[in-house]
């Protein structure tokens, strides 16, 4: 789903017309701090699920998440991809109920999950060698 989740793109922003990349304006969001803080995690998830108001960076994430998922985060910076992967993995491992709600909304066919699992499997194989 993300990488909220590919999330993640936690700091993903508006597409820059000239480069088709998301703005890096929010790339300085500390994903580790978000993960460690239950309230912040809840706020991002609530924003994405239309349950709570969004911060400016949360609004940008929410706006760009469908495109990021559809394009395998093609418009994301390296920092955004890393943040999205980290946040998504946190949700999968520690907040499966939130992950399921986000997946239902943003990845109902499971396409992102399959790509994510394939990538994880490839990374695991490369790490073994």
N, CA, C and O atoms as a DFTB+ gen file, in Angstrom:
516 C
 N C O
     1  1       0.833      -1.170       0.000
     2  2       0.000       0.000       0.000
     3  2       0.870       1.221       0.000
     4  3       1.204       1.733      -1.069
     5  1       1.239       1.695       1.123
     6  2       1.937       2.943       1.172
     7  2       3.342       2.900       0.724
     8  3       3.680       2.805      -0.456
     9  1       3.947       2.958       1.490
    10  2       5.250       3.306       1.518
    11  2       5.233       4.548       1.397
    12  3       6.288       5.181       1.386
    13  1       3.048       4.168       3.098
    14  2       2.282       5.052       3.504
    15  2       3.008       5.913       3.006
    16  3       3.571       6.992       2.818
    17  1       2.604       4.527       2.851
    18  2       2.447       4.511       3.051
    19  2       3.509       4.915       2.537
    20  3       4.301       5.583       3.202
    21  1       3.667       3.494       0.391
    22  2       5.017       3.623       0.220
    23  2       4.964       4.899       0.340
    24  3       5.993       5.570       0.260
    25  1       3.148       5.509       2.675
    26  2       3.312       5.921       3.058
    27  2       3.970       6.627       2.954
    28  3       4.152       7.805       2.647
    29  1       4.171       6.216       3.100
    30  2       4.549       6.499       3.323
    31  2       4.672       7.530       2.988
    32  3       5.548       8.240       3.482
    33  1       6.394       7.823       0.956
    34  2       6.429       9.206       0.527
    35  2       5.888      10.070       1.659
    36  3       5.034      10.933       1.453
    37  1       6.392       9.825       2.827
    38  2       5.901      10.526       4.009
    39  2       5.966      12.025       3.818
    40  3       5.110      12.758       4.313
    41  1       6.961      12.476       3.114
    42  2       7.055      13.907       2.848
    43  2       6.703      14.231       1.411
    44  3       7.013      15.325       0.938
    45  1       6.063      13.309       0.702
    46  2       5.730      13.536      -0.691
    47  2       4.918      14.794      -0.873
    48  3       4.089      15.137      -0.031
    49  1       5.153      15.474      -1.960
    50  2       4.452      16.725      -2.170
    51  2       3.886      16.810      -3.561
    52  3       3.799      15.815      -4.281
    53  1       3.504      18.014      -3.930
    54  2       2.898      18.262      -5.224
    55  2       3.892      17.959      -6.338
    56  3       5.099      18.137      -6.176
    57  1       3.377      17.507      -7.448
    58  2       4.238      17.236      -8.584
    59  2       4.782      18.543      -9.136
    60  3       4.039      19.503      -9.341
    61  1       6.048      18.567      -9.368
    62  2       6.660      19.711     -10.023
    63  2       6.495      19.503     -11.519
    64  3       6.977      18.509     -12.063
    65  1       5.827      20.419     -12.182
    66  2       5.469      20.238     -13.582
    67  2       6.680      19.951     -14.459
    68  3       6.592      19.144     -15.384
    69  1       7.807      20.597     -14.184
    70  2       8.945      20.434     -15.063
    71  2       9.673      19.108     -14.868
    72  3      10.395      18.696     -15.776
    73  1       9.531      18.436     -13.768
    74  2      10.318      17.225     -13.566
    75  2       9.489      15.998     -13.203
    76  3      10.038      14.900     -13.110
    77  1       8.204      16.150     -12.999
    78  2       7.340      15.039     -12.599
    79  2       7.820      14.367     -11.319
    80  3       7.564      13.184     -11.097
    81  1       8.501      15.108     -10.498
    82  2       8.936      14.624      -9.189
    83  2       8.119      15.336      -8.127
    84  3       7.674      16.466      -8.327
    85  1       7.924      14.666      -6.991
    86  2       7.245      15.310      -5.878
    87  2       8.191      16.318      -5.244
    88  3       9.411      16.165      -5.300
    89  1       7.620      17.337      -4.650
    90  2       8.443      18.325      -3.978
    91  2       9.225      17.672      -2.842
    92  3       8.749      16.724      -2.218
    93  1      10.397      18.172      -2.585
    94  2      11.204      17.657      -1.475
    95  2      11.033      18.549      -0.240
    96  3      11.790      18.438       0.724
    97  1      10.047      19.417      -0.281
    98  2       9.796      20.363       0.809
    99  2       9.672      19.677       2.170
   100  3      10.088      20.236       3.185
   101  1       9.107      18.478       2.196
   102  2       8.876      17.777       3.468
   103  2       9.819      16.599       3.681
   104  3       9.567      15.762       4.548
   105  1      10.890      16.518       2.914
   106  2      11.826      15.405       3.055
   107  2      12.517      15.366       4.415
   108  3      13.100      14.348       4.787
   109  1      12.456      16.454       5.147
   110  2      13.127      16.489       6.455
   111  2      12.251      15.943       7.580
   112  3      12.656      15.989       8.742
   113  1      11.066      15.429       7.268
   114  2      10.233      14.821       8.300
   115  2      10.992      13.632       8.887
   116  3      11.459      12.765       8.148
   117  1      11.110      13.594      10.190
   118  2      11.847      12.527      10.877
   119  2      10.926      11.322      11.055
   120  3      10.142      11.264      12.003
   121  1      11.027      10.369      10.143
   122  2      10.154       9.200      10.164
   123  2      10.351       8.391      11.439
   124  3       9.388       7.841      11.975
   125  1      11.583       8.310      11.931
   126  2      11.828       7.571      13.173
   127  2      11.071       8.207      14.339
   128  3      10.537       7.501      15.196
   129  1      11.026       9.542      14.370
   130  2      10.284      10.236      15.428
   131  2       8.794       9.958      15.301
   132  3       8.107       9.784      16.308
   133  1       8.295       9.915      14.088
   134  2       6.876       9.611      13.870
   135  2       6.574       8.201      14.360
   136  3       5.580       7.976      15.050
   137  1       7.428       7.262      14.003
   138  2       7.231       5.866      14.390
   139  2       7.281       5.696      15.909
   140  3       6.513       4.918      16.476
   141  1       8.177       6.417      16.559
   142  2       8.310       6.301      18.015
   143  2       7.173       6.988      18.775
   144  3       6.955       6.699      19.952
   145  1       6.461       7.877      18.123
   146  2       5.427       8.658      18.782
   147  2       4.050       8.170      18.342
   148  3       3.624       8.411      17.213
   149  1       3.371       7.489      19.241
   150  2       2.059       6.912      18.935
   151  2       1.080       7.968      18.425
   152  3       0.315       7.716      17.494
   153  1       1.109       9.146      19.037
   154  2       0.186      10.212      18.641
   155  2       0.446      10.653      17.198
   156  3      -0.499      10.837      16.431
   157  1       1.717      10.823      16.823
   158  2       2.039      11.234      15.455
   159  2       1.654      10.156      14.448
   160  3       1.080      10.453      13.400
   161  1       1.967       8.918      14.767
   162  2       1.591       7.819      13.875
   163  2       0.079       7.803      13.676
   164  3      -0.414       7.686      12.554
   165  1      -0.635       7.922      14.774
   166  2      -2.100       7.919      14.720
   167  2      -2.625       9.079      13.877
   168  3      -3.589       8.922      13.128
   169  1      -1.983      10.248      14.001
   170  2      -2.417      11.412      13.228
   171  2      -2.214      11.206      11.728
   172  3      -3.086      11.551      10.931
   173  1      -1.071      10.646      11.343
   174  2      -0.843      10.387       9.916
   175  2      -1.841       9.365       9.392
   176  3      -2.426       9.558       8.326
   177  1      -2.036       8.293      10.123
   178  2      -2.985       7.265       9.692
   179  2      -4.392       7.856       9.638
   180  3      -5.125       7.620       8.677
   181  1      -4.775       8.621      10.657
   182  2      -6.091       9.251      10.684
   183  2      -6.295      10.195       9.513
   184  3      -7.373      10.233       8.920
   185  1      -5.265      10.955       9.181
   186  2      -5.319      11.852       8.032
   187  2      -5.578      11.063       6.757
   188  3      -6.473      11.399       5.981
   189  1      -4.793      10.015       6.543
   190  2      -4.927       9.215       5.328
   191  2      -6.289       8.538       5.223
   192  3      -6.779       8.284       4.122
   193  1      -6.898       8.248       6.369
   194  2      -8.205       7.576       6.380
   195  2      -9.372       8.553       6.490
   196  3     -10.519       8.135       6.652
   197  1      -9.085       9.849       6.404
   198  2     -10.120      10.890       6.510
   199  2     -10.812      10.887       7.874
   200  3     -11.996      11.211       7.971
   201  1     -10.085      10.527       8.915
   202  2     -10.652      10.479      10.257
   203  2     -10.244      11.673      11.108
   204  3     -10.953      12.047      12.043
   205  1      -9.115      12.263      10.789
   206  2      -8.612      13.404      11.555
   207  2      -8.093      14.455      10.579
   208  3      -7.816      14.147       9.420
   209  1      -7.960      15.700      11.052
   210  2      -7.383      16.731      10.179
   211  2      -5.942      16.389       9.823
   212  3      -5.255      15.683      10.562
   213  1      -5.498      16.902       8.681
   214  2      -4.147      16.639       8.207
   215  2      -3.238      17.836       8.446
   216  3      -3.669      18.985       8.349
   217  1      -1.987      17.560       8.758
   218  2      -0.954      18.586       8.773
   219  2      -0.650      18.920       7.308
   220  3      -1.086      18.192       6.416
   221  1       0.084      19.996       7.041
   222  2       0.425      20.297       5.641
   223  2       1.160      19.146       4.953
   224  3       0.857      18.829       3.803
   225  1       2.115      18.519       5.633
   226  2       2.824      17.407       5.002
   227  2       1.915      16.187       4.854
   228  3       2.028      15.443       3.880
   229  1       1.023      15.983       5.808
   230  2       0.061      14.889       5.702
   231  2      -0.886      15.088       4.529
   232  3      -1.240      14.131       3.841
   233  1      -1.297      16.334       4.300
   234  2      -2.163      16.642       3.157
   235  2      -1.472      16.351       1.836
   236  3      -2.087      15.817       0.913
   237  1      -0.189      16.701       1.743
   238  2       0.569      16.426       0.522
   239  2       0.706      14.929       0.301
   240  3       0.573      14.445      -0.822
   241  1       0.970      14.204       1.370
   242  2       1.075      12.748       1.281
   243  2      -0.234      12.162       0.784
   244  3      -0.251      11.354      -0.145
   245  1      -1.313      12.567       1.398
   246  2      -2.636      12.047       1.053
   247  2      -2.979      12.348      -0.406
   248  3      -3.545      11.509      -1.107
   249  1      -2.632      13.541      -0.847
   250  2      -2.923      13.948      -2.216
   251  2      -2.129      13.117      -3.222
   252  3      -2.645      12.784      -4.289
   253  1      -0.891      12.782      -2.897
   254  2      -0.014      12.113      -3.853
   255  2       0.079      10.603      -3.685
   256  3       0.651       9.920      -4.534
   257  1      -0.470      10.081      -2.615
   258  2      -0.345       8.651      -2.360
   259  2      -0.903       7.779      -3.480
   260  3      -0.236       6.824      -3.879
   261  1      -2.096       8.063      -4.006
   262  2      -2.590       7.199      -5.091
   263  2      -1.646       7.158      -6.293
   264  3      -1.414       6.093      -6.865
   265  1      -1.102       8.316      -6.676
   266  2      -0.159       8.351      -7.795
   267  2       1.120       7.600      -7.446
   268  3       1.643       6.844      -8.265
   269  1       1.621       7.804      -6.240
   270  2       2.857       7.137      -5.826
   271  2       2.692       5.622      -5.862
   272  3       3.599       4.904      -6.284
   273  1       1.547       5.143      -5.424
   274  2       1.301       3.696      -5.442
   275  2       1.168       3.176      -6.862
   276  3       1.688       2.110      -7.192
   277  1       0.470       3.933      -7.703
   278  2       0.243       3.493      -9.079
   279  2       1.532       3.468      -9.889
   280  3       1.672       2.660     -10.806
   281  1       2.474       4.346      -9.557
   282  2       3.708       4.463     -10.339
   283  2       4.911       3.880      -9.625
   284  3       6.047       4.106     -10.044
   285  1       4.685       3.135      -8.558
   286  2       5.773       2.569      -7.758
   287  2       6.713       3.672      -7.280
   288  3       7.935       3.525      -7.267
   289  1       6.087       4.790      -6.885
   290  2       6.804       5.930      -6.308
   291  2       7.816       6.538      -7.297
   292  3       8.879       7.008      -6.892
   293  1       7.478       6.522      -8.580
   294  2       8.390       7.037      -9.599
   295  2       8.729       8.511      -9.376
   296  3       9.827       8.945      -9.726
   297  1       7.816       9.280      -8.806
   298  2       8.063      10.698      -8.568
   299  2       8.718      10.984      -7.233
   300  3       8.942      12.144      -6.887
   301  1       9.028       9.943      -6.479
   302  2       9.602      10.115      -5.146
   303  2      11.112      10.318      -5.205
   304  3      11.799       9.786      -6.078
   305  1      11.601      11.093      -4.262
   306  2      13.049      11.211      -4.083
   307  2      13.538       9.964      -3.348
   308  3      12.733       9.183      -2.840
   309  1      14.836       9.784      -3.296
   310  2      15.413       8.658      -2.568
   311  2      14.988       8.714      -1.097
   312  3      14.635       7.693      -0.507
   313  1      15.024       9.916      -0.513
   314  2      14.626      10.080       0.891
   315  2      13.168       9.702       1.094
   316  3      12.823       9.080       2.098
   317  1      12.309      10.072       0.148
   318  2      10.889       9.741       0.262
   319  2      10.658       8.245       0.167
   320  3       9.836       7.692       0.898
   321  1      11.379       7.587      -0.730
   322  2      11.238       6.129      -0.850
   323  2      11.682       5.433       0.432
   324  3      11.015       4.512       0.903
   325  1      12.799       5.866       0.994
   326  2      13.284       5.261       2.238
   327  2      12.289       5.482       3.365
   328  3      12.009       4.565       4.137
   329  1      11.751       6.698       3.465
   330  2      10.786       7.014       4.517
   331  2       9.521       6.188       4.347
   332  3       8.976       5.657       5.315
   333  1       9.065       6.086       3.118
   334  2       7.853       5.322       2.842
   335  2       8.044       3.851       3.201
   336  3       7.168       3.235       3.809
   337  1       9.188       3.293       2.823
   338  2       9.467       1.893       3.149
   339  2       9.512       1.678       4.657
   340  3       8.954       0.709       5.171
   341  1      10.175       2.580       5.356
   342  2      10.318       2.444       6.802
   343  2       8.956       2.539       7.498
   344  3       8.642       1.738       8.379
   345  1       8.157       3.523       7.096
   346  2       6.854       3.711       7.728
   347  2       5.922       2.550       7.402
   348  3       5.195       2.066       8.269
   349  1       5.949       2.109       6.156
   350  2       5.111       0.972       5.756
   351  2       5.475      -0.277       6.547
   352  3       4.594      -0.979       7.045
   353  1       6.761      -0.553       6.663
   354  2       7.202      -1.734       7.399
   355  2       6.774      -1.659       8.857
   356  3       6.373      -2.661       9.449
   357  1       6.861      -0.468       9.428
   358  2       6.415      -0.276      10.813
   359  2       4.932      -0.616      10.946
   360  3       4.532      -1.325      11.870
   361  1       4.131      -0.112      10.028
   362  2       2.700      -0.387      10.096
   363  2       2.412      -1.870       9.902
   364  3       1.589      -2.444      10.616
   365  1       3.078      -2.484       8.950
   366  2       2.870      -3.915       8.697
   367  2       3.205      -4.731       9.940
   368  3       2.448      -5.621      10.331
   369  1       4.350      -4.421      10.561
   370  2       4.817      -5.203      11.704
   371  2       4.136      -4.855      13.017
   372  3       3.827      -5.742      13.812
   373  1       3.901      -3.569      13.248
   374  2       3.442      -3.114      14.566
   375  2       1.987      -2.651      14.620
   376  3       1.387      -2.623      15.695
   377  1       1.427      -2.296      13.495
   378  2       0.063      -1.753      13.453
   379  2      -0.741      -2.421      12.332
   380  3      -1.275      -1.733      11.462
   381  1      -0.830      -3.737      12.348
   382  2      -1.487      -4.419      11.226
   383  2      -2.944      -4.001      11.020
   384  3      -3.443      -4.043       9.895
   385  1      -3.625      -3.602      12.086
   386  2      -5.014      -3.165      11.922
   387  2      -5.080      -1.851      11.146
   388  3      -5.970      -1.671      10.315
   389  1      -4.153      -0.936      11.408
   390  2      -4.096       0.309      10.647
   391  2      -3.680       0.032       9.209
   392  3      -4.237       0.600       8.270
   393  1      -2.699      -0.843       9.048
   394  2      -2.236      -1.199       7.710
   395  2      -3.399      -1.748       6.885
   396  3      -3.564      -1.380       5.722
   397  1      -4.195      -2.614       7.473
   398  2      -5.318      -3.225       6.757
   399  2      -6.316      -2.160       6.300
   400  3      -6.814      -2.217       5.176
   401  1      -6.609      -1.189       7.171
   402  2      -7.530      -0.107       6.800
   403  2      -6.962       0.728       5.649
   404  3      -7.683       1.080       4.716
   405  1      -5.677       1.037       5.724
   406  2      -5.041       1.811       4.663
   407  2      -4.984       1.015       3.360
   408  3      -5.206       1.553       2.275
   409  1      -4.688      -0.246       3.487
   410  2      -4.619      -1.108       2.306
   411  2      -5.991      -1.211       1.640
   412  3      -6.091      -1.179       0.413
   413  1      -7.031      -1.332       2.436
   414  2      -8.388      -1.407       1.893
   415  2      -8.722      -0.150       1.102
   416  3      -9.340      -0.221       0.040
   417  1      -8.310       1.000       1.628
   418  2      -8.616       2.266       0.969
   419  2      -7.721       2.523      -0.243
   420  3      -8.216       2.917      -1.298
   421  1      -6.425       2.306      -0.109
   422  2      -5.481       2.717      -1.134
   423  2      -4.965       1.595      -2.034
   424  3      -4.422       1.871      -3.104
   425  1      -5.122       0.357      -1.628
   426  2      -4.602      -0.771      -2.411
   427  2      -5.569      -1.950      -2.347
   428  3      -5.185      -3.044      -1.935
   429  1      -6.825      -1.735      -2.753
   430  2      -7.823      -2.801      -2.592
   431  2      -7.523      -4.061      -3.390
   432  3      -8.005      -5.137      -3.035
   433  1      -6.742      -3.955      -4.455
   434  2      -6.415      -5.137      -5.248
   435  2      -5.184      -5.867      -4.725
   436  3      -4.908      -6.992      -5.143
   437  1      -4.440      -5.238      -3.815
   438  2      -3.241      -5.851      -3.271
   439  2      -2.023      -5.719      -4.173
   440  3      -1.002      -6.359      -3.919
   441  1      -2.107      -4.907      -5.218
   442  2      -1.001      -4.761      -6.172
   443  2       0.252      -4.221      -5.499
   444  3       1.351      -4.717      -5.749
   445  1       0.102      -3.209      -4.646
   446  2       1.277      -2.660      -3.980
   447  2       1.919      -3.716      -3.082
   448  3       3.138      -3.888      -3.074
   449  1       1.081      -4.412      -2.333
   450  2       1.607      -5.426      -1.409
   451  2       2.429      -6.469      -2.157
   452  3       3.497      -6.869      -1.694
   453  1       1.936      -6.911      -3.311
   454  2       2.668      -7.898      -4.095
   455  2       4.013      -7.344      -4.560
   456  3       5.029      -8.033      -4.469
   457  1       4.028      -6.103      -5.060
   458  2       5.296      -5.490      -5.483
   459  2       6.235      -5.358      -4.299
   460  3       7.433      -5.612      -4.414
   461  1       5.688      -4.960      -3.169
   462  2       6.502      -4.783      -1.970
   463  2       7.119      -6.109      -1.530
   464  3       8.312      -6.170      -1.231
   465  1       6.315      -7.163      -1.488
   466  2       6.813      -8.471      -1.074
   467  2       7.855      -9.005      -2.055
   468  3       8.839      -9.620      -1.643
   469  1       7.643      -8.775      -3.345
   470  2       8.633      -9.190      -4.342
   471  2       9.952      -8.461      -4.123
   472  3      11.021      -9.069      -4.193
   473  1       9.880      -7.162      -3.859
   474  2      11.083      -6.370      -3.621
   475  2      11.789      -6.839      -2.352
   476  3      13.015      -6.954      -2.334
   477  1      11.036      -7.109      -1.299
   478  2      11.623      -7.604      -0.052
   479  2      12.324      -8.940      -0.281
   480  3      13.421      -9.167       0.230
   481  1      11.697      -9.807      -1.038
   482  2      12.275     -11.121      -1.329
   483  2      13.575     -10.963      -2.113
   484  3      14.564     -11.646      -1.844
   485  1      13.560     -10.060      -3.079
   486  2      14.768      -9.800      -3.878
   487  2      15.876      -9.243      -2.992
   488  3      17.029      -9.658      -3.110
   489  1      15.539      -8.312      -2.112
   490  2      16.532      -7.723      -1.195
   491  2      17.090      -8.771      -0.249
   492  3      18.292      -8.791       0.018
   493  1      16.227      -9.640       0.259
   494  2      16.668     -10.698       1.160
   495  2      17.627     -11.649       0.464
   496  3      18.628     -12.068       1.047
   497  1      17.322     -11.989      -0.781
   498  2      18.176     -12.880      -1.566
   499  2      19.536     -12.232      -1.807
   500  3      20.572     -12.885      -1.681
   501  1      19.528     -10.945      -2.154
   502  2      20.789     -10.228      -2.402
   503  2      21.605     -10.130      -1.123
   504  3      22.832     -10.212      -1.178
   505  1      20.973      -9.960       0.006
   506  2      21.667      -9.856       1.278
   507  2      22.343     -11.169       1.670
   508  3      23.372     -11.171       2.346
   509  1      21.761     -12.269       1.244
   510  2      22.328     -13.590       1.551
   511  2      23.607     -13.858       0.780
   512  3      24.427     -14.673       1.204
   513  1      23.789     -13.182      -0.347
   514  2      24.957     -13.442      -1.210
   515  2      26.067     -12.500      -0.947
   516  3      27.115     -12.587      -1.588
